Amino acid sequence: MDCFLSKATGLLSSARLRISIIPRHHFSPSVILPLSPRHQTSITQQAKMSSSSGKLLSGGAKMPPMIYGTAWKKDHTADLVYEAIKAGFRAIDTAAMKRHYDEALAGEGIRRAIQDGLVKREELYIQTKFSPEDEAYADTTLYPSIADQVRASVASSLKNLSTSSSDPTYLDSLVLHSPYPNHMDTLAAWTTLQEFVPETIRALGISNTTLGVLHTLSQAPGVTCPPSIVQNRFRRAERAWDAAIRRWCTECDMAYQGFWTLTGNRADWPTAPFVRELADAAGVELETAWYALIQAVGVVVLNGTTNPAHMREDLEGTKKIAEWRETDEGKAVWDPCFAAFRELVGVVG
Ligand SMILES: NC(=O)c1ccc[n+]([C@@H]2O[C@H](COP(=O)([O-])OP(=O)(O)OC[C@H]3O[C@@H](n4cnc5c(N)ncnc54)[C@H](OP(=O)(O)O)[C@@H]3O)[C@@H](O)[C@H]2O)c1
């Protein structure tokens, strides 16, 4: 069942079970109804939108095409987040998961950048995660239900990522870090997260997901706010570049964020002739050329560099390629390289 059909069926079954008002921004007609071919955005147009301007989510948040990832930065998190914003990043990804992230230090870096006048809150896209595996809320005497755990985690994230003592804190998106082993628990977490949308959390996403879970979250009774974002491994080894899920995201107008794009694909990008050809012709590093190709198939890149020079190179280089490929000279190199890349990772549009 495709995304549209699944959502429409879900809506009907939900409506039978309960009377509810579905917020307009959650199920806009363009999400429920397949567009006619005349109205469908062409692949080339999609590539332009996703690589240069970012993605507008259903709740109004704007997601830039490259997000700074804060995993494994430990005590350097605040300084690296500050450096990333200084270099031009306008999106930060963190998580309420102490083992891999320091959300409080991510918030500190963001606040420092705002206080120093590098950026305004409304120019930033701030994303965190509720992590079912985190130990912070695992004590069932204190947090007896999944709903209690989710609410406690969200309250803590809002505190960590607060940017002003006067304005109400909001998050551009909150991602369920992974589905639970069973759908009932996943739905319990999801329906609790929905309580915060749209005032406190603009959009919801899910990470490390399968198509089955997306299907459930788009049609289960009680789901009024289906995912706007998927955050998954973008790798050959992962269900052939996650092509089926990327296709689902395209059909549902959802954002697809890819991680481990460099570290998870060392057998591919360093040796691919079309990556080298593109990098040489555009005058950028191999990593940047690889990122530009990934963005052009609609994948929002999570970039985990710890090196300020790489931060600037990646942001400026991908922007440079997006402009250069519009020129006759650039197009002559870009088109065959992009065709080879699309053949590698699958055409989903
Ligand atoms: N949802 C999840 O379960 C999940 C899991 C993993 C990651 N993530 C998110 O994805 C983010 C990125 O993950 P990642 O750090 O593993 O993957 P990555 O961005 O694929 O890899 C970053 C590594 O590549 C190196 N690198 C070399 N040249 C680079 C360049 N020009 N630009 C960027 N990096 C370059 C970096 O070294 P230098 O530091 O020397 O540049 C760093 O060691 C994480 O921070 C996190 O936010 C989410």
The ligand as an SDF file (V2000), in Angstrom:
LIG
                    3D

 48 52  0  0  0  0  0  0  0  0999 V2000
   19.4670    8.8300   14.7310 N   0  0  0  0  0  0  0  0  0  0  0  0
   20.5260    8.1120   14.9710 C   0  0  0  0  0  0  0  0  0  0  0  0
   20.4350    6.9890   15.4980 O   0  0  0  0  0  0  0  0  0  0  0  0
   21.8790    8.6470   14.6050 C   0  0  0  0  0  0  0  0  0  0  0  0
   22.9800    7.7800   14.6090 C   0  0  0  0  0  0  0  0  0  0  0  0
   24.2130    8.3010   14.2330 C   0  0  0  0  0  0  0  0  0  0  0  0
   24.3430    9.6450   13.9020 C   0  0  0  0  0  0  0  0  0  0  0  0
   23.2490   10.4660   13.9450 N   0  0  0  0  0  0  0  0  0  0  0  0
   23.3850   11.9110   13.6360 C   0  0  0  0  0  0  0  0  0  0  0  0
   24.1620   12.0740   12.4540 O   0  0  0  0  0  0  0  0  0  0  0  0
   25.2680   12.9320   12.7260 C   0  0  0  0  0  0  0  0  0  0  0  0
   26.4430   12.6300   11.7890 C   0  0  0  0  0  0  0  0  0  0  0  0
   26.9200   11.3380   12.0640 O   0  0  0  0  0  0  0  0  0  0  0  0
   28.4470   10.9190   11.9290 P   0  0  0  0  0  0  0  0  0  0  0  0
   29.2830   11.9440   12.5790 O   0  0  0  0  0  0  0  0  0  0  0  0
   28.6000    9.5130   12.3730 O   0  0  0  0  0  0  0  0  0  0  0  0
   28.6610   10.7850   10.4240 O   0  0  0  0  0  0  0  0  0  0  0  0
   29.4110   11.5210    9.2720 P   0  0  0  0  0  0  0  0  0  0  0  0
   28.9860   12.9210    9.1950 O   0  0  0  0  0  0  0  0  0  0  0  0
   29.1580   10.5770    8.1540 O   0  0  0  0  0  0  0  0  0  0  0  0
   30.9720   11.4320    9.5960 O   0  0  0  0  0  0  0  0  0  0  0  0
   31.6950   12.3970   10.2090 C   0  0  0  0  0  0  0  0  0  0  0  0
   33.1590   11.9490   10.1110 C   0  0  0  0  0  0  0  0  0  0  0  0
   33.6210   12.2070    8.7730 O   0  0  0  0  0  0  0  0  0  0  0  0
   34.8380   12.9520    8.8330 C   0  0  0  0  0  0  0  0  0  0  0  0
   34.9980   13.9400    7.7150 N   0  0  0  0  0  0  0  0  0  0  0  0
   36.0430   14.0160    6.8940 C   0  0  0  0  0  0  0  0  0  0  0  0
   35.9120   15.0300    6.0210 N   0  0  0  0  0  0  0  0  0  0  0  0
   34.7490   15.6210    6.2960 C   0  0  0  0  0  0  0  0  0  0  0  0
   34.0700   16.7060    5.7410 C   0  0  0  0  0  0  0  0  0  0  0  0
   34.5400   17.4300    4.7360 N   0  0  0  0  0  0  0  0  0  0  0  0
   32.8580   17.0040    6.2800 N   0  0  0  0  0  0  0  0  0  0  0  0
   32.3630   16.2930    7.2860 C   0  0  0  0  0  0  0  0  0  0  0  0
   32.9810   15.2590    7.8800 N   0  0  0  0  0  0  0  0  0  0  0  0
   34.1840   14.9090    7.3750 C   0  0  0  0  0  0  0  0  0  0  0  0
   34.7370   13.6830   10.1580 C   0  0  0  0  0  0  0  0  0  0  0  0
   36.0470   13.9770   10.5540 O   0  0  0  0  0  0  0  0  0  0  0  0
   36.4110   15.4760   11.0480 P   0  0  0  0  0  0  0  0  0  0  0  0
   35.7280   15.6360   12.3650 O   0  0  0  0  0  0  0  0  0  0  0  0
   37.8840   15.4380   11.1280 O   0  0  0  0  0  0  0  0  0  0  0  0
   35.8950   16.4180    9.9970 O   0  0  0  0  0  0  0  0  0  0  0  0
   34.0350   12.7000   11.0590 C   0  0  0  0  0  0  0  0  0  0  0  0
   34.9660   11.7820   11.5880 O   0  0  0  0  0  0  0  0  0  0  0  0
   25.5300   12.7050   14.2170 C   0  0  0  0  0  0  0  0  0  0  0  0
   26.2700   13.7230   14.8170 O   0  0  0  0  0  0  0  0  0  0  0  0
   24.1200   12.6420   14.7410 C   0  0  0  0  0  0  0  0  0  0  0  0
   23.5880   13.9510   14.8950 O   0  0  0  0  0  0  0  0  0  0  0  0
   22.0320    9.9920   14.2700 C   0  0  0  0  0  0  0  0  0  0  0  0
  1  2  1  0
  2  3  2  0
  2  4  1  0
  4  5  1  0
  4 48  2  0
  5  6  2  0
  6  7  1  0
  7  8  2  0
  8  9  1  0
  8 48  1  0
  9 10  1  0
  9 46  1  0
 10 11  1  0
 11 12  1  0
 11 44  1  0
 12 13  1  0
 13 14  1  0
 14 15  2  0
 14 16  1  0
 14 17  1  0
 17 18  1  0
 18 19  2  0
 18 20  1  0
 18 21  1  0
 21 22  1  0
 22 23  1  0
 23 24  1  0
 23 42  1  0
 24 25  1  0
 25 26  1  0
 25 36  1  0
 26 27  1  0
 26 35  1  0
 27 28  2  0
 28 29  1  0
 29 30  1  0
 29 35  2  0
 30 31  1  0
 30 32  2  0
 32 33  1  0
 33 34  2  0
 34 35  1  0
 36 37  1  0
 36 42  1  0
 37 38  1  0
 38 39  2  0
 38 40  1  0
 38 41  1  0
 42 43  1  0
 44 45  1  0
 44 46  1  0
 46 47  1  0
M  CHG  2   8   1  16  -1
M  END
$$$$
